[in-house]
């Protein structure tokens, strides 16, 4: 099987020849610049800095040489957005400052590993409705955002790869928090539902405009679209499941219905398009809701969060959704474990998640700066040895 055939079999819940491997097909399944360069040195490859998929996270687009060396089955497309477009930091002495197209202010402290959001444009204890109505929203449907991506997608498909494309921005809950500040928006949802709904409606409109434009132009050459929104914590959820179902689920259903409609219009007979949805933490109570509104792929499998035990997830949902990630635990084992601990964790997760297809191997989240290359290679070698059907 080539990479494309392998992924399609997996997404259709059939057993491929081996578990597909994703590295950097998305901005939530990638690798930090520092870890990337260290890995290249370890493998005796060119260790020049790679272009960024996401400058804010410092996540890169690896070289073809590394991707081929590691037999990576995925290739990502990264439209121009606030995380990779005109990111110019003003030197403020101890840090750089960047104000993006959403009017979010970010700081990068010298010697840090990533940018941090420090100021929200609609911050305040209460929403100023007039300020909200006058807020200048980005132009979501600018075709400039996808300049050159059709050619990239056709090249990747010709090479036998699955093609993935990311969204305009983070999800509805995350973007609401970035607009208002985390504490403010989480309170707004309960004490100011009208203005909260207005914000969510405007964000939904932004996403709808973006996907309408993107899939009109690229729907025939893209296989998977990525949406991301974090609802889980290590123990529970950021908002009650009932609040998700009331405020967020209907809006995502609208977004996902548009995506599926555009795929149906653009795909040739026998081809399908898939929705990849990323949410960290314990999302067990709302996972059935994700599936109901059209999520085909859950990322990550946050295996060390409460309620996200791989055995139970695979048993209950394994036939309904493809699990993408969870191949190795990334909070402790991958960055700080021994090579043998990494191998044992990968073997344990493979044994559960690869059964009956429906599993794409990736870490629980991006490989961070401090992860030693020896552990990355131990992870990869274990996948190669035990990830065969």
N, C-alpha and C positions, 0 to 999 in steps of 0.2 A: 504494500500500500504506500502511496505517497502521502504527504502531510494532509492534503485536502481530503482524500478518501478516508484517512484515519479519523479526522475530526468529524466528518459527516456521519460515519458509522457510530461514533461516540454520541453525537447529538441525537441520533435516532435510536439510542439505547441498544445498539448492537455491539458485539465484541469486535474491536479492531485487532490488528496484529500486535500492537503494544499500546500502552497508555500514552495519549498525546501529551506533549510538553509545551507549555507556554512560558516564555520569558519576554517581557516587555511588549506583548501584544496590546496591552492597555497601560494606562497610567496608574493603575492600582495593582498591577501584577509584574512590576518592573524592577529596576535596580538603580540604586543611588550612584551618582557619578564616581564617588570615591571607591565604593565596592567594585564598580565596573572596572576602573583602572587597575585596582589591585588584582582582580581576576585575570585581566588581560596579561599583566606581568607574570602571573603564576603560570599561565598557559603559553607564555612566550609569544604573545600576539602584540600587535601595535597597541600601545597604551595611551595614545593621544586622547584628549577629552572628546567625548561623543556629543552630538547635538542633543538638545533637551527635548523630551516629550512634554515635560512639565517642569518649568524652571522653579516654580514655587516649592515643589517637593524635591527638586534637584534630581529628578528621575530622567534617565537618558534613553535614547534610541541606539541600541548597541550596533556595532559594525556587522556587516554581512559575514565577515570572517568568524566572529564569535558565535553568531547565530547558527552558522553552518557547522562549526566545530561542535556545538552542543546539540545539534539535531533539533533545533526549535521548530515547531510545526506552525506557529502563528506569525502573522505580520500585522502591524498596527498602522492606522492612519490617524494623524493628529491635526485636526483643523485648527486654524488660527483663532486663538481666544486669549483671555486675560492671563493665562498661565504660560503662554509661549510666544506672545506677539507683542512687540514693542515694550518688552520688559527692560526698562532702563532705570537703573538705580542712581539716585542722587547721593553723592558722598556727604554724609553728615558727621564725619569724624569716626566715631566708634561703630557706625552702622551705615548701611545704604537704605534709602527710602524710595519706594515705588508706589505710585497711585495708578490703579488700573482703570479699565473702561467702565467698571461698575462704581467707580469712585471709592473703592476699598484701598486703604493705605496699608502697605506691607513694609516690614523692616527685615533686613538681613544683617545681623550683627557679625562683624568681622571675626572669622574663625568658627562661625556657626555651620550647621549642616543643611539648613533650609530657611526659607522666608517664613515670617510669622505675620498674621493679620493683627494690626494694632488699632485700627480705627474703622468704624462702620459709618456709612453716610447718613443713616436714619437713626442714629443712636439717641437714647433718651428714655426716661422712665415711662413716658407715654408716647404713643404715635401721634405725630402732628399730621393730621389728615391732609391739610393743604400742602405740607412739605412732601407727603407721599404722592399726592396727585401731580405735583410738579417735578417729581424725580425724573431724571433723564435716563431712560432705559437704553442699553446697548442696541445696536442694529443687528439683530440675531441672524437675519437672512442674507447678510452680505455674501455674495458669491466669492469675493476675495478670500473668504475664510477657507475655501476648499480648492484654491488655485493649485493645479498640478496633481491633485490627489487621484483624479481618474487615471492618469497615466501610471501612477504608483500602483494603484489597485490592479490594473490590467497586467502589469509586470509581475506582481505577486501571484496572481492567479495563474499566469503562464508558467511560473516556477512551481506550481502545484501546492500553493499555500492557501490557508484560510485567511480572509481579509476582515479585519475588525476596525471599527471607527468609533471614536469617543464623542461624547456630547459637547454642547456649547459650554456647559458649566456644571457645577455640582447640583445636587438634587434640591427638591423643594424645601425640605426641612433645613438642610445645611445653608442654602442660599438665604432663607428667611433669617437665620441666625447671623449670617454675614452682613445682611442689610441693617438689621436692628441691634446686633449684639446678642450673644447667646442667651444671657439671662433675660434680657428684655423680651426676645421673641418667644421663649418657652413660657413666659408669663402671659404674653399677648394672646396665645392660643386659648387661654382660659378666661382672661378678663376683658379682652377686646376682640371678640371673634369676628366682628364685621371688618375691621381693618386688617386683621390677620387673613381673612378670606380674600380681601382685595389684593394683598401682597401675593398670596398663593395663586390667584387668578392671573396676575400679571406675569409671574414666573412661568406658569403653565403656557401662557401665550407665547413667551419667549421661546420655550422649548418646541412648541408646535410649529412656530415659524421656522426655526432652525431645521427641524427634521423634515418639514415639507420641502425646503430648499435642497437639503443634502440628498434626500432619497429620490427626488425628482432628477437630480443630476447623476447620482451614484448608485441608485437602488439595484441596478442590474449587476454591479461589480463588487458590491459589499455583501458580506455574509452575516456579520454580527454587528449590532449596534450596542453601545455601552451607555447605560445610565447608572448613576451612583447617588446614594443617599444613606447616611448612617442613622439607623434607628436603634441599634443595640448598644448596650454597655457590656462590661465583663460579666455582670450578674443579671441584668434585666433589660429594660428598654428606656430610652430617653423620654418617650411619651407613652401614655397608656394605649394599648391596642385599640380601644374604642375610639380614641382621638385619631389614630391613624386611619381607621375605617371611615370616620366621619369626614375628615378634612383632606386627607392625602390620597387615599385609595381611589376615590372617584376621579380625581385629577390625573393620577397616573393611568387609570383605565383609559381616559381620553387620549393621553399621549401615546400609550402603547397601541391603542386601536388605530391611530393615525399611522404609526410605524408599520404595523401589520398590513394595513391597507396599501401603503406605498410599496411595500415589498411585493404584495400580490399583483400590483399593477406592473411592476418593473421586471420581476423575475421570469425567466423562461420556464416552460413546462418542466416539472420535475425538480426545480430548484426551490429552496426555501430560505427565508431570512429569519434570524434569531435575535431575541432580546436578552442581553446580559445585564443583570442587575446586581450591583455591589452594595452590600450593607454589612459593616463590621458588627461584631458582638453577638449577643443573644437575640436573634430574630425568630426563634422557634414559634412563639405564639402567632406571628403574622406571616409566617412562611406560606400557609395555605392561601392567604390573601394575595401574596405575590403571584402564586401559581394561577389563581383564579383570574387575575387581570392580564395574564399573558406573558409572565416571566418564564423564559425557557432555561436560563442558566443562572444559578445562584453563585455569587462570589462574595467573600471567600467562604470556606467552611471553617469558621472560627472555632477550631476543635477544642481549645482550652477555655472557651466561654461557657458559662452555665447554660444548659439546655441544648448545646450544640455538639453533643457526643456523636461521633461519626456513625457508630453502630445503629443508633436509633434513627438518625436522619436518613441513612441509607435504607433501612428497613421500611420506614413509613413513606418517604418521598422519592426513593430512588428511581421509581418508574415514571415519575411525573416531572422531574427537573434534573438537569445536568449539574453536577457539582464541579466547580472550577476553583481549585485552590484547596488548602488544607493538607497538602502533601507533607509539609513539615511545619512545626510550630515555630513562629518567628519572633516571639517576645523573649524567649529564654534559650531554647535549644539551639536554634540556628546561629544566633550571635555569640552565645557564651558556652554552649555545650561542647563536649569532646566530639571528635570525629565518630567514635563508636556510638555515642548518644544520638547523633544526627542519623546515622544509619538505622538504628533501631526504631527511631520515630518514623522515618520514611517507610520502613518495612511494615510497621504496625498500621499506618494509615492506608497504605496501598492495599493491604490485605482486605480491609473493609470497603474502601471506596471504589476500587476498580471492578468489583464484582458486577457482572451483567452490564458492562459498559457504563455510559453516563458519567464519566469522570475524566477531567482534564487536570493534569498535574501542574501545580504551581504552589508557591509558598502561601502562607496565610495572608500576607500582605507584601508590599515592596521589600526587597532586600536592602537593608539600611547600610549606612556608611561603615559601621564597625564590624560587619560580618566578615570573618576571615575567609579567604578563597579556599582554603583546605576544606572548610565545612560546606561550601557551595559545591565543590567537586564531589565530596562524600555523598551529598544529597543526590547529585546527578548520576553518579556511578551506581548508587543503590536503585534508582529508578530504572536505569538500563538493565540491571540484573534481575530485578523482581517485578518490573512493570510489563512483562510479556504475557499475552493470553495463550 
